[in-house]
Amino acid sequence: MSINFDGRVAIVTGAGGGLGRCHALELAKRGAKVVVNDLGGAVDGSGGSSEAAEKVVEEIKAAGGEAIANGSSVTDDAGVANLAKQAVDAFGKIDILINNAGILRDKSFAKVEMGDFQLVVDVHLMGTVKATKAVWPIMKENQYGRIVMTSSSSGLYGNFGQTNYGAAKLAVVGFMNTLKLEGQKDNIHVNALAPVAFTRMTESLMPAESEEILKPEFVTPGVMCLVAEDAPTGQILCAGAGVFASARLEESQGVYLGREGLTAEQVQEAWDKITDFSNSKPFFMGGEQTGKFFEMASGK
C-alpha cells in the first residue's frame, strides 16, 4: 500500500538543506503541507538567515505542493512557539514533526570548551525537546501525531571527537523511549532515525568519494515509514546508502548472586555470566527490567 500524506501537516526543522530538505520535499510530494524550518546558520550554528528555507519552499511550490518557511532557532522558546503557531495559523493543525536541526562543534573531550559542549546539547537535545513540547498538546488534542528524533551512530556507539554530539544524540533516544509510552493513548507515535549521509554538516568528516553513495535521498524513504499512518513506535531506524537496519538497547539475562554477604569479588567472578548476551532481549519500558530483577531475586 502506498504511503501518502494527503491532508497532513508536517514541520521539518533544519530543512534548508541536506536531510531535512529531502524529508520536506518528499513529504510535500506525497501530499503533506509542510512548514520548512531553518535558521540558515553555518554548520557550527553561527549566523542565520531564512533564505535556505525559502528556497526549499519555492521548490515545493514549483512542484505543485504547499509549504511555508520559518526561520526560528529551535533553541529559542519564543521562536519555537511561533513555529507551532505559524503552522496552525497556516494549515489548521500539526500532524508530523521531524526533529532534524543540528550543528557540530567537534573536538576531543580534552580540548572541547564547555560553551561548545553546551551549545551542541542545546541544539540537538533541548531543540528537539522544545519543538516536541510545542506540538505535543496540539497532537494530543487531535489524537494523532508522528514524531521523529534524529539520533546518530555517534550517540549509539560513540565517535572520537564528538562527546558533545554523541551525548545529545543518545539523549534524544532516551527522550523517545518515554514519549513512546506517554503518547500511546493519544495515537502519537515516536521514533528515532540514525542516518548516515553526506551533507554540509558531515562533508568534512567523510571522503569526497562517499558523496555519491551517501546521498540524503537514500535515507528519506525510511523516514516516510516512521511518520506514516501505520508507523511503528519506539523504533531506532538506521539508514544510509540504501541500507536500513534497526538498532535497540539490550540487556543480558544476568545472574542472581544472592543478597546475604554479597561482595564485589562475587560480582567479579561472575563477570562472564553477567556480560553474556546469548539470552538477551529488549524491553519496551523500564518497569519490565524491574520485573525481571524481582523474578530472578525471588528464585522463580
N, C-alpha and C positions, 0 to 999 in steps of 0.2 A: 504494500500500500504506500502510495507516495506521501511524502511529508509536505504539508503546506501550512502557511500561517495566515491564511485569509482572515481578516477581522482582528488579528492580534496586534498588539502594540509592544515594541521592544526598545529597550535602551541598551546601547553598547558603549561602554566607557573606553577611552583611549582608542577611538575608532577612526582617527585621522589617517592612519597608515597601518601597514603590517597586518597582523592577525585580526585586529579589531575592524579594520576596513573590510577585510574579506568576510568576516561574520556579518557585518552590516549589509553589505551588498547581497549576500546570499539570502539573508532574512527578507530583504526587500523583494528580491527576485521571486521568492516563494510566497509573497503576498502580505508580509508584515509592514506596518507603518513603523518607521524607525527614527529614533532620536539618536543622532550621531554626536556623541560627546568626545571632545578632545581639547585639552588645554593648549596644545600646539607648542609645547616646550621642547627643549633639547633632550637627548637621551638621559642626561643627568638631572632632569627636572627643571633646569633653569629656563628663563624666558617664558613666552606664552603668547599664542595668537589663535583665534578660532578659524583661521584661513584653511587649515588642513581639514577640519570638519566640514566647512562649507564646500570644499571640493568634492568630498565624498557624497554630500547631499546632492550636488549637481549631477554626479554620476548616476545616482539612484533615480533622480527625476528624469534624466535623459533616457533612461531605460524604461520609463513609464511608472516608476514607483513613487511612493510618498515618504518624505523624510524632512526633518528639520535639524538644524545644527545647534549645539550647545557648547560653550567654551569654559564651563566651570571646572575648577580643580576638585578632584574627589576628596582632597584633604580639607576643603573649606566647607564648614557647616552650612553657611548661607547659600553657597553655590550649589551644594548637593540638594538642598531643599528646593532651590529654584529649578534644578534639573528635573526633579519629580513633578513640580508644579507645571513646568513648561510642557512636559509630556501629557499630563492630564488635561491642561487647557487646550492643547492642540488636538489630541486624539481621544480624550474622554476616559482613559484608563491606562494601566500598565500591566502587561501580562508576562513579559520576559525581561530579565536583567542579565546581561553578560558583563561581569566584572573583569575588565581586560587591561585597564590603565596601569602603567608601571614605569619605573625608572631603574637605572643601575648606578651604583657608586661602588664599584668593585675595588677592593684592596684586601690584603691578608689581614687577619684579625690584629696582628701586632701593629699594623700601620693604619688601620681604619680610624678615622676621627669619630667620636661619639655623635657629632652632629650629622655626619653622613649615615651612620647606622640608624639613627632616629628617623631621618627623612625617608629612607627606604622602607622602614617598618610603617611609617605614617601613610605612605602612598599605597603600598601593597596590602597591608593588613587593615589599617584604620580607614583607608579609602574604600576598601571592599565593605567594611562594616558600615560605614556611613551611607554609602549608596544603597546597601541592602536594607538598612534601617528606614531609609526614606520611602522605599517602595513596599516594605512589608505590610503596613496597615492597609494599603490600597489592595494588595493581593489578598489579604485576609478578608476584607470586605467583599471582594468579588469571588471569593472561594476558588481562586485559580492563580497559580504563579509557577514560573520556571526560572530558576536562578543558577548561574554558573559562576564558580570561583575559578580563577586561573592560578593554578599551583605550578610546580616545576620539579624536574628531577633533582634540582639543587636542594629543594626542600625535602623531597622524599629520601634522597640518598647522599646529598652533600656535593659540594663542588669547591675546589680550592679558590680562595679569594672572595667567597660570597657568603660569609657568615650572616651579614645583614639580610641579604636577599633570601638565602635559604631559610633563615629563621621565620621570616614573614610568610614565605611560601608554604611552609609546613603549618604555620598558624592558621592559614585560611582553610586547611583541611580539618583542623580541629573545630573551627567555626562552622564548617559544613556539617560535621558529624552531629552537632547538637541541633542545628537548624532543620536537618532532615527529620528529626523526631518532632520538633515543635511545629513543623509545617504539615505534618501528615493529616491532621484533622481538617485542615483548610485547603487541601489539594494543592499544596505548594511543594514542588519537588526541587531538591537542591543537590547539585553535583559539582564535581571539580574536574578541571582539564589540566593535564601536564603536557604541554606542547613542546615539540622540537621544530623550530622554524628559523629560517634565515630572514631576519628583519633588521630594521635600523638599530634596534636595541641589541641584537646579538651578532651583527656582522663583524664586530671587532673580536669576537670570541671564536669565530668559525673560519675555516679556509674558504677562499673565494669560490672554489670549485663546488662547494656544497650548496651554493645558492640555487642551482637548478633542481636539485633533488629535494631540497627542504623548503620549497615554496609554501607560504601560508595557506594557499589554496588546497594543499594536501592535508590540512588539519581541520578546516572548517566543516567538512561533511560530518565529522564526528560530533562537533558542537551542535549541529542541527538536530542530531538524535537526542542530545542532552536537554534540549528545550522544546522538544516535540510534545504533542498531546499525550502520547503514551511513554514519555520519558521515564527512565528509572529514577531512583533517588538514592543518595548516599554513595554514588559511584565515583571512582577516580579513573578518568579515561586518559590514557597516554596516547599521543598521536603525533606522527611526523613521517614525511616521505611516503605517505600512503600506507603506513603501518599503524595498526591500532591494537592496543593492549589495555588490560585493566590491572590497576595496582590496588593493594589492600594492606592494611595493618594486620599482622598476625601475632599470635601468642602461642608459645609452646604449651603442651599439656601440663608440664611441670611435675613436681613431686611433693608429696606431703612428708615432712620431716618430723612432725610432732611439735608440741609446744613445751613440754616439760624438759628443762635443761637444754634448750636449743642453743647451739653455738655457731659461731662464724665458721669454725672448722667443718662442721657438718654440711653447711651450705657449700663450702669449697669442695669437699669430697663428692658432693652430688652434682657438681657443675655440669658435667657432660649430660646428665639426665635433664637438668634444668634447661639447658640450651638445645635439647633435641626437638627439632620441629617436625619430625616424621608424622606426628599425630596432631599437628596444629590445625586450628580452624579460626576463621574470622568471627568477630562479634558485631552485632548491629548496634548495640548500645552498651554502655559501661556496666549496667546492672547485671548483664549476662556473665561478665567476668567475676563479679562479686558472688553470683550464684554458684559458679564453678568452684570458687575457693571454699565456700561453705560446704558444698557437696564433698569435696576431697577431704576437707578437715574433719568431717563427720564420719568418714570411712565408707561412704556409700559408693 
